[in-house]
Amino acid sequence: MKEQTLNQLTFTRKQEIRYLAIVSLFWFAQYVYIPYQTTFLTASGVGSALIGMVVGAYGISQLLLRFPIGLCADSVGRHKYFIMAGALASGTASVFRVLWCNGTGFLIANLFSGLASAMWISFMVFYTNHFSAQDQQAATSRIVLFNNFGMLLGFVCSTLSYRRIGMAGICMLSICAGLLAFLLSVRIKEIHVKPGIHKTGELLSVCKIRSLWLFSFLALIQQGIQLTTAMSFTNQILKNLGASDGIVGISSVIYMMSSVGFAAFAASGACSRKGPRFWIPLVFTVVALYCVLVPAAGNIPVLLLLQILPGMSTGILFSFTTSEAMKQIPAGSKSTAMGLFQAVYAVGMTTFPIFTGAVASEAGMRTGYLLLAGIACLGSVGAVVFYKIGRHD
């Protein structure tokens, strides 16, 4: 079956707007509590090592489930029910945060949030299937834009309301957003593809594509550093410098505004003209610089300014690694490939926070950030080597 007969011809403008609203609500539910997660747990007496485990737990479910879910989605030939399950799970996870508002509750909830994010495979493949091959990078950047927009809305909302409604209230907002996303997803229209049209062996053949593995590992570095720093321990560094809860929220909002802006830039022709060969190594270098400067900043205004830099990572780097990983993938195997891609970068989301938390407990936060800077440099070097001597289209 040709790619255009899957979904591309049935995607109207109204359906696209509704779908992108679902994407934003989904990520609002997943991230509205994030700006205060680390500081809340610290104030509750949870140590850095356990906080690292809580943050890393979010990636464990994804690590275990994303590849099987992608394989299943390609085998069944449908994405709607995976999208519905993800939307429902995103809100349900915060039920655990409300009922057990402590380290254990957040640990369990983050495992459940990881289950929700494992369904992101179907969110992305369903959307990009509506566009031609030459529009894939722009489409990927666009859905990442609304992904980040949902996070930004969550961060703004939590910043404005955390002091009045507390963590339990913030998590109630997460529950409501997840439920609304689920209700909207019920109306998704999808052309059914006959189950079993693709054999498992044919789907697994995507694992032989070298570029898929390379860009999966680059995304592993990007996602691991982003979750560990800009979304977690950088907020703790701000608190250690005497920042109020409001300042911590503003820090997260600055980061997400930057992410949204750079995601919009990544979808533009100006960014595409330079291409991934230019942007991927450059942004990895910026990420390394960020990791060096944050623990050395020493004052709140500088840290707030530095939060602009990881926005390039989320907006540009993640968009390009995703589109580059999918470039050589046959249409009928996209979910399987996306499952592998997301499972690999989930390793970074799981291990990097745990690793950094353990290092910070033993040798201080500066050492943990410097090690992350070194890893970012390796990502830059790896991209340069690939584009110089590897096969690229």
MARLO-331356 format. One record per residue (C-alpha): residue number from 0; residue in three letters; x, y, z. Coordinates in Angstrom, 1 decimal, decimal comma, m for minus. Layout:
N
[NUM; "ala"; [X; Y; Z]] ...
This chain:
393
[0; "met"; [0,0; 0,0; 0,0]] [1; "lys"; [1,4; 3,4; m1,0]] [2; "glu"; [2,2; 5,8; 1,8]] [3; "gln"; [m0,4; 8,4; 0,6]] [4; "thr"; [m3,3; 5,9; 1,0]] [5; "leu"; [m2,6; 5,4; 4,7]] [6; "asn"; [m3,8; 8,8; 6,0]] [7; "gln"; [m2,4; 11,6; 3,9]] [8; "leu"; [m5,5; 12,1; 1,7]] [9; "thr"; [m8,0; 12,2; 4,6]] [10; "phe"; [m6,2; 14,8; 6,9]] [11; "thr"; [m8,3; 18,1; 6,7]] [12; "arg"; [m7,2; 21,3; 8,3]] [13; "lys"; [m9,9; 21,0; 11,0]] [14; "gln"; [m8,6; 17,5; 11,8]] [15; "glu"; [m5,1; 18,7; 12,0]] [16; "ile"; [m6,0; 21,6; 14,4]] [17; "arg"; [m7,9; 19,1; 16,6]] [18; "tyr"; [m5,0; 16,7; 16,5]] [19; "leu"; [m2,4; 19,2; 17,4]] [20; "ala"; [m4,6; 20,3; 20,3]] [21; "ile"; [m4,5; 16,7; 21,5]] [22; "val"; [m0,8; 16,7; 21,3]] [23; "ser"; [m0,5; 19,9; 23,4]] [24; "leu"; [m3,0; 18,7; 26,0]] [25; "phe"; [m1,1; 15,4; 26,2]] [26; "trp"; [2,2; 17,0; 26,9]] [27; "phe"; [0,6; 19,6; 29,3]] [28; "ala"; [m0,6; 16,6; 31,4]] [29; "gln"; [2,8; 15,0; 31,2]] [30; "tyr"; [4,9; 18,1; 32,2]] [31; "val"; [2,8; 20,6; 34,2]] [32; "tyr"; [4,3; 19,4; 37,5]] [33; "ile"; [7,9; 19,1; 36,2]] [34; "pro"; [9,1; 22,6; 37,2]] [35; "tyr"; [8,5; 21,8; 40,9]] [36; "gln"; [9,0; 18,1; 41,0]] [37; "thr"; [12,7; 18,2; 42,1]] [38; "thr"; [12,3; 21,1; 44,5]] [39; "phe"; [9,1; 19,6; 46,0]] [40; "leu"; [10,8; 16,2; 46,6]] [41; "thr"; [13,8; 17,9; 48,1]] [42; "ala"; [11,6; 19,9; 50,5]] [43; "ser"; [9,9; 16,7; 51,4]] [44; "gly"; [13,3; 15,2; 52,5]] [45; "val"; [14,0; 13,1; 49,5]] [46; "gly"; [17,8; 12,7; 48,7]] [47; "ser"; [19,5; 13,5; 45,4]] [48; "ala"; [20,0; 9,8; 44,6]] [49; "leu"; [16,3; 9,0; 45,0]] [50; "ile"; [15,3; 12,1; 43,1]] [51; "gly"; [17,5; 10,9; 40,3]] [52; "met"; [15,7; 7,6; 40,4]] [53; "val"; [12,3; 9,3; 40,3]] [54; "val"; [13,3; 11,4; 37,3]] [55; "gly"; [14,9; 8,4; 35,6]] [56; "ala"; [11,9; 6,2; 36,3]] [57; "tyr"; [10,0; 8,1; 33,6]] [58; "gly"; [12,3; 6,5; 31,0]] [59; "ile"; [12,1; 3,0; 32,3]] [60; "ser"; [8,6; 2,2; 31,0]] [61; "gln"; [9,5; 3,8; 27,7]] [62; "leu"; [12,7; 1,8; 27,5]] [63; "leu"; [10,8; m1,5; 28,0]] [64; "leu"; [7,6; m0,7; 26,0]] [65; "arg"; [8,4; 1,6; 23,1]] [66; "phe"; [9,9; m0,9; 20,7]] [67; "pro"; [7,2; m3,6; 21,3]] [68; "ile"; [4,5; m0,9; 20,9]] [69; "gly"; [6,0; 0,3; 17,6]] [70; "leu"; [6,2; m3,3; 16,3]] [71; "cys"; [2,6; m3,9; 17,4]] [72; "ala"; [1,3; m0,6; 15,8]] [73; "asp"; [2,9; m1,6; 12,4]] [74; "ser"; [1,5; m5,1; 12,7]] [75; "val"; [m2,0; m4,0; 13,5]] [76; "gly"; [m2,0; m1,0; 11,1]] [77; "arg"; [m3,7; 1,4; 13,4]] [78; "his"; [m2,6; 4,2; 15,7]] [79; "lys"; [m5,8; 5,7; 17,1]] [80; "tyr"; [m6,2; 3,3; 20,0]] [81; "phe"; [m2,5; 3,7; 21,0]] [82; "ile"; [m3,1; 7,5; 21,0]] [83; "met"; [m6,2; 7,1; 23,2]] [84; "ala"; [m4,4; 4,9; 25,6]] [85; "gly"; [m1,5; 7,4; 25,9]] [86; "ala"; [m3,8; 10,3; 26,5]] [87; "leu"; [m5,7; 8,5; 29,2]] [88; "ala"; [m2,5; 7,2; 30,9]] [89; "ser"; [m1,0; 10,7; 30,9]] [90; "gly"; [m3,7; 11,9; 33,3]] [91; "thr"; [m4,0; 8,7; 35,2]] [92; "ala"; [m0,4; 8,9; 36,2]] [93; "ser"; [m1,0; 12,1; 38,2]] [94; "val"; [m3,7; 10,3; 40,3]] [95; "phe"; [m0,8; 8,5; 42,0]] [96; "arg"; [0,9; 11,9; 42,6]] [97; "val"; [m2,3; 13,2; 44,3]] [98; "leu"; [m2,9; 10,0; 46,4]] [99; "trp"; [0,7; 9,5; 47,4]] [100; "cys"; [2,4; 13,0; 47,3]] [101; "asn"; [5,8; 11,7; 48,3]] [102; "gly"; [8,9; 10,1; 46,8]] [103; "thr"; [7,3; 6,7; 46,4]] [104; "gly"; [4,2; 8,1; 44,8]] [105; "phe"; [6,2; 10,1; 42,3]] [106; "leu"; [8,3; 7,1; 41,5]] [107; "ile"; [5,3; 5,0; 40,7]] [108; "ala"; [3,6; 7,8; 38,8]] [109; "asn"; [6,7; 8,4; 36,7]] [110; "leu"; [6,7; 4,8; 35,7]] [111; "phe"; [3,1; 5,3; 34,6]] [112; "ser"; [3,9; 8,5; 32,8]] [113; "gly"; [6,6; 6,6; 30,9]] [114; "leu"; [3,9; 4,2; 29,8]] [115; "ala"; [1,9; 7,2; 28,4]] [116; "ser"; [5,0; 8,6; 26,6]] [117; "ala"; [5,7; 5,1; 25,1]] [118; "met"; [2,5; 5,8; 23,0]] [119; "trp"; [4,2; 8,9; 21,5]] [120; "ile"; [5,3; 6,6; 18,7]] [121; "ser"; [1,8; 6,5; 17,3]] [122; "phe"; [1,2; 10,2; 17,9]] [123; "met"; [4,2; 11,1; 15,7]] [124; "val"; [3,8; 8,4; 13,0]] [125; "phe"; [0,1; 9,1; 12,6]] [126; "tyr"; [0,8; 12,8; 12,0]] [127; "thr"; [3,8; 12,5; 9,7]] [128; "asn"; [2,0; 9,9; 7,6]] [129; "his"; [m0,1; 12,8; 6,4]] [130; "phe"; [2,8; 14,4; 4,6]] [131; "ser"; [5,0; 13,7; 1,6]] [132; "ala"; [8,6; 12,6; 1,9]] [133; "gln"; [10,0; 16,0; 1,2]] [134; "asp"; [7,8; 17,5; 3,9]] [135; "gln"; [8,8; 15,1; 6,7]] [136; "gln"; [11,4; 17,3; 8,4]] [137; "ala"; [9,0; 20,2; 8,5]] [138; "ala"; [6,1; 18,0; 9,8]] [139; "thr"; [8,4; 16,5; 12,4]] [140; "ser"; [9,4; 20,0; 13,6]] [141; "arg"; [5,8; 21,1; 13,6]] [142; "ile"; [4,6; 18,3; 15,9]] [143; "val"; [7,6; 18,9; 18,1]] [144; "leu"; [6,6; 22,5; 18,2]] [145; "phe"; [3,2; 21,6; 19,6]] [146; "asn"; [4,8; 19,1; 21,9]] [147; "asn"; [6,9; 21,9; 23,4]] [148; "phe"; [3,9; 24,3; 23,3]] [149; "gly"; [1,9; 21,9; 25,6]] [150; "met"; [4,9; 21,8; 28,0]] [151; "leu"; [5,2; 25,6; 27,9]] [152; "leu"; [1,5; 26,0; 28,8]] [153; "gly"; [2,0; 23,5; 31,6]] [154; "phe"; [5,0; 25,4; 32,9]] [155; "val"; [3,3; 28,8; 32,7]] [156; "cys"; [0,2; 27,4; 34,5]] [157; "ser"; [2,2; 25,8; 37,3]] [158; "thr"; [4,3; 28,9; 37,7]] [159; "leu"; [1,2; 31,1; 38,2]] [160; "ser"; [m0,7; 28,7; 40,4]] [161; "tyr"; [1,8; 26,5; 42,4]] [162; "arg"; [1,9; 28,8; 45,4]] [163; "arg"; [m1,9; 28,9; 45,7]] [164; "ile"; [m2,8; 25,3; 44,9]] [165; "gly"; [0,4; 23,3; 45,7]] [166; "met"; [1,6; 20,1; 44,1]] [167; "ala"; [m1,7; 18,3; 44,5]] [168; "gly"; [m3,5; 21,0; 42,7]] [169; "ile"; [m1,0; 21,1; 39,9]] [170; "cys"; [m1,4; 17,3; 39,5]] [171; "met"; [m5,2; 17,7; 39,4]] [172; "leu"; [m4,7; 20,0; 36,3]] [173; "ser"; [m2,6; 17,1; 34,8]] [174; "ile"; [m5,5; 14,7; 35,3]] [175; "cys"; [m8,0; 17,1; 33,7]] [176; "ala"; [m5,8; 17,7; 30,6]] [177; "gly"; [m5,2; 14,0; 30,1]] [178; "leu"; [m8,9; 13,3; 30,3]] [179; "leu"; [m9,7; 16,1; 27,8]] [180; "ala"; [m7,0; 14,8; 25,4]] [181; "phe"; [m8,5; 11,3; 25,7]] [182; "leu"; [m12,0; 12,6; 24,9]] [183; "leu"; [m10,8; 14,5; 21,8]] [184; "ser"; [m8,8; 11,5; 20,6]] [185; "val"; [m12,0; 9,4; 20,4]] [186; "arg"; [m12,9; 11,5; 17,3]] [187; "ile"; [m9,7; 10,8; 15,4]] [188; "lys"; [m10,4; 9,5; 12,0]] [189; "glu"; [m8,1; 6,8; 10,6]] [190; "ile"; [m8,1; 4,6; 7,6]] [191; "his"; [m7,8; 1,0; 8,7]] [192; "val"; [m4,9; m1,0; 7,4]] [193; "lys"; [m5,5; m4,7; 7,3]] [194; "pro"; [m3,8; m6,5; 10,3]] [195; "gly"; [m0,9; m8,7; 9,6]] [196; "ile"; [m0,1; m7,0; 6,3]] [197; "his"; [3,6; m6,8; 7,5]] [198; "lys"; [5,4; m9,8; 8,7]] [199; "thr"; [7,4; m9,4; 11,9]] [200; "gly"; [10,7; m10,3; 10,2]] [201; "glu"; [10,2; m7,6; 7,6]] [202; "leu"; [9,4; m5,0; 10,3]] [203; "leu"; [12,5; m6,0; 12,3]] [204; "ser"; [14,7; m5,5; 9,2]] [205; "val"; [14,8; m1,8; 10,0]] [206; "cys"; [17,1; m2,6; 12,8]] [207; "lys"; [19,8; m3,1; 10,2]] [208; "ile"; [19,7; 0,5; 9,1]] [209; "arg"; [22,9; 2,2; 10,4]] [210; "ser"; [21,7; 5,8; 10,4]] [211; "leu"; [18,7; 4,8; 12,6]] [212; "trp"; [21,0; 3,6; 15,3]] [213; "leu"; [23,4; 6,6; 15,0]] [214; "phe"; [20,6; 9,2; 15,4]] [215; "ser"; [18,9; 7,1; 18,1]] [216; "phe"; [22,1; 7,4; 20,1]] [217; "leu"; [22,5; 11,1; 19,4]] [218; "ala"; [18,9; 11,5; 20,6]] [219; "leu"; [19,8; 9,5; 23,7]] [220; "ile"; [22,4; 12,1; 24,6]] [221; "gln"; [20,1; 15,0; 23,8]] [222; "gln"; [17,1; 13,7; 25,8]] [223; "gly"; [19,2; 12,4; 28,7]] [224; "ile"; [21,0; 15,8; 29,2]] [225; "gln"; [17,8; 17,8; 28,7]] [226; "leu"; [15,8; 15,9; 31,3]] [227; "thr"; [18,7; 15,8; 33,7]] [228; "thr"; [19,6; 19,5; 33,5]] [229; "ala"; [17,1; 22,0; 32,2]] [230; "met"; [14,1; 20,1; 33,6]] [231; "ser"; [15,5; 18,8; 36,9]] [232; "phe"; [18,8; 19,6; 38,5]] [233; "thr"; [19,2; 23,2; 37,1]] [234; "asn"; [16,1; 24,0; 39,1]] [235; "gln"; [17,7; 22,6; 42,2]] [236; "ile"; [20,8; 24,7; 41,6]] [237; "leu"; [18,5; 27,8; 41,5]] [238; "lys"; [16,9; 26,8; 44,8]] [239; "asn"; [20,4; 26,4; 46,3]] [240; "leu"; [21,1; 30,0; 45,3]] [241; "gly"; [18,0; 31,2; 47,1]] [242; "ala"; [15,5; 31,3; 44,2]] [243; "ser"; [11,9; 31,4; 45,1]] [244; "asp"; [9,3; 28,9; 43,7]] [245; "gly"; [8,2; 31,6; 41,3]] [246; "ile"; [11,7; 32,1; 40,0]] [247; "val"; [12,1; 28,3; 39,5]] [248; "gly"; [8,9; 28,4; 37,5]] [249; "ile"; [10,1; 31,4; 35,4]] [250; "ser"; [13,3; 29,4; 34,7]] [251; "ser"; [11,3; 26,5; 33,3]] [252; "val"; [9,1; 28,9; 31,3]] [253; "ile"; [12,1; 30,6; 29,7]] [254; "tyr"; [13,5; 27,2; 28,7]] [255; "met"; [10,2; 26,1; 27,2]] [256; "met"; [9,6; 29,5; 25,4]] [257; "ser"; [13,1; 29,0; 23,9]] [258; "ser"; [12,2; 25,4; 22,9]] [259; "val"; [9,0; 26,5; 21,2]] [260; "gly"; [10,8; 29,3; 19,3]] [261; "phe"; [13,6; 27,1; 18,1]] [262; "ala"; [11,1; 24,3; 17,1]] [263; "ala"; [9,3; 26,9; 15,0]] [264; "phe"; [12,7; 27,9; 13,5]] [265; "ala"; [13,5; 24,2; 12,8]] [266; "ala"; [10,3; 24,0; 10,7]] [267; "ser"; [11,3; 27,0; 8,6]] [268; "gly"; [13,1; 27,1; 5,3]] [269; "ala"; [15,9; 29,2; 6,8]] [270; "cys"; [16,9; 26,4; 9,1]] [271; "ser"; [16,4; 23,6; 6,5]] [272; "arg"; [18,8; 25,3; 4,1]] [273; "lys"; [21,7; 24,7; 6,5]] [274; "gly"; [20,5; 21,2; 7,2]] [275; "pro"; [21,3; 18,6; 9,8]] [276; "arg"; [25,0; 18,4; 8,9]] [277; "phe"; [25,4; 22,0; 10,2]] [278; "trp"; [22,9; 22,2; 13,1]] [279; "ile"; [23,4; 18,8; 14,9]] [280; "pro"; [27,1; 19,3; 15,7]] [281; "leu"; [26,6; 23,0; 16,5]] [282; "val"; [23,7; 22,5; 18,9]] [283; "phe"; [25,6; 19,6; 20,7]] [284; "thr"; [28,4; 22,1; 21,2]] [285; "val"; [25,9; 24,6; 22,7]] [286; "val"; [24,6; 21,9; 25,0]] [287; "ala"; [28,1; 21,2; 26,2]] [288; "leu"; [28,7; 24,9; 26,8]] [289; "tyr"; [25,5; 25,1; 28,8]] [290; "cys"; [26,6; 22,2; 31,0]] [291; "val"; [29,9; 23,9; 31,7]] [292; "leu"; [28,3; 27,3; 32,5]] [293; "val"; [25,4; 26,4; 34,7]] [294; "pro"; [27,3; 25,1; 37,8]] [295; "ala"; [29,8; 28,0; 37,4]] [296; "ala"; [27,2; 30,8; 37,0]] [297; "gly"; [26,8; 31,5; 40,7]] [298; "asn"; [23,9; 33,9; 40,4]] [299; "ile"; [20,2; 33,7; 39,5]] [300; "pro"; [19,9; 36,2; 36,6]] [301; "val"; [22,7; 34,4; 34,7]] [302; "leu"; [21,1; 31,0; 35,2]] [303; "leu"; [17,8; 32,3; 33,9]] [304; "leu"; [19,6; 33,6; 30,8]] [305; "leu"; [21,3; 30,3; 30,3]] [306; "gln"; [18,0; 28,5; 30,2]] [307; "ile"; [17,6; 29,8; 26,6]] [308; "leu"; [20,4; 27,5; 25,4]] [309; "pro"; [18,8; 24,1; 26,0]] [310; "gly"; [15,9; 25,3; 24,0]] [311; "met"; [18,1; 24,9; 20,9]] [312; "ser"; [18,6; 21,3; 21,9]] [313; "thr"; [14,8; 20,6; 22,3]] [314; "gly"; [13,7; 22,7; 19,3]] [315; "ile"; [16,4; 22,0; 16,7]] [316; "leu"; [18,5; 19,1; 17,7]] [317; "phe"; [15,6; 16,7; 18,6]] [318; "ser"; [13,7; 17,6; 15,5]] [319; "phe"; [16,7; 16,9; 13,2]] [320; "thr"; [17,8; 13,7; 14,9]] [321; "thr"; [14,2; 12,4; 14,6]] [322; "ser"; [13,8; 13,3; 10,9]] [323; "glu"; [17,3; 12,0; 10,1]] [324; "ala"; [16,6; 8,7; 11,9]] [325; "met"; [13,4; 8,2; 9,9]] [326; "lys"; [14,8; 9,2; 6,5]] [327; "gln"; [15,5; 5,7; 5,1]] [328; "ile"; [12,6; 3,9; 6,8]] [329; "pro"; [9,9; 2,3; 4,6]] [330; "ala"; [6,4; 3,7; 5,2]] [331; "gly"; [5,0; 0,5; 6,5]] [332; "ser"; [7,8; 0,1; 9,1]] [333; "lys"; [7,8; 3,6; 10,6]] [334; "ser"; [6,2; 2,7; 13,9]] [335; "thr"; [8,8; m0,1; 14,4]] [336; "ala"; [11,6; 2,2; 13,6]] [337; "met"; [10,2; 5,0; 15,8]] [338; "gly"; [9,8; 2,5; 18,6]] [339; "leu"; [13,4; 1,6; 18,3]] [340; "phe"; [14,5; 5,2; 18,1]] [341; "gln"; [12,4; 6,2; 21,2]] [342; "ala"; [13,4; 3,1; 23,2]] [343; "val"; [17,1; 3,9; 22,6]] [344; "tyr"; [16,8; 7,6; 23,7]] [345; "ala"; [14,7; 6,4; 26,7]] [346; "val"; [17,9; 4,8; 27,9]] [347; "gly"; [19,4; 8,3; 28,3]] [348; "met"; [16,3; 9,6; 30,0]] [349; "thr"; [16,5; 6,7; 32,5]] [350; "thr"; [20,3; 6,5; 33,2]] [351; "phe"; [21,5; 10,1; 32,9]] [352; "pro"; [19,4; 11,5; 35,8]] [353; "ile"; [20,3; 8,5; 38,0]] [354; "phe"; [23,9; 8,8; 37,1]] [355; "thr"; [24,0; 12,5; 37,6]] [356; "gly"; [22,2; 12,3; 40,9]] [357; "ala"; [24,6; 9,7; 42,2]] [358; "val"; [27,7; 11,7; 41,1]] [359; "ala"; [26,2; 14,9; 42,6]] [360; "ser"; [25,7; 13,1; 45,9]] [361; "glu"; [29,4; 11,9; 46,0]] [362; "ala"; [31,3; 14,7; 44,2]] [363; "gly"; [29,0; 17,6; 43,8]] [364; "met"; [26,7; 19,0; 41,1]] [365; "arg"; [29,5; 20,7; 39,2]] [366; "thr"; [31,3; 17,4; 38,5]] [367; "gly"; [28,0; 15,8; 37,3]] [368; "tyr"; [27,4; 18,7; 34,9]] [369; "leu"; [31,0; 18,6; 33,5]] [370; "leu"; [30,6; 14,9; 32,8]] [371; "leu"; [27,4; 15,7; 30,9]] [372; "ala"; [29,3; 18,4; 28,9]] [373; "gly"; [31,9; 15,8; 27,9]] [374; "ile"; [29,1; 13,5; 26,7]] [375; "ala"; [27,6; 16,3; 24,6]] [376; "cys"; [31,0; 16,9; 23,0]] [377; "leu"; [31,1; 13,2; 22,0]] [378; "gly"; [27,7; 13,6; 20,3]] [379; "ser"; [29,0; 16,6; 18,3]] [380; "val"; [32,1; 14,6; 17,2]] [381; "gly"; [30,0; 11,6; 16,3]] [382; "ala"; [27,7; 13,7; 14,1]] [383; "val"; [30,7; 15,3; 12,3]] [384; "val"; [32,3; 12,0; 11,6]] [385; "phe"; [29,1; 10,5; 10,2]] [386; "tyr"; [28,5; 13,4; 7,8]] [387; "lys"; [32,1; 13,3; 6,7]] [388; "ile"; [32,6; 9,6; 6,1]] [389; "gly"; [29,2; 8,0; 6,6]] [390; "arg"; [26,4; 7,5; 4,1]] [391; "his"; [23,9; 10,4; 4,2]] [392; "asp"; [21,1; 11,5; 1,9]] 
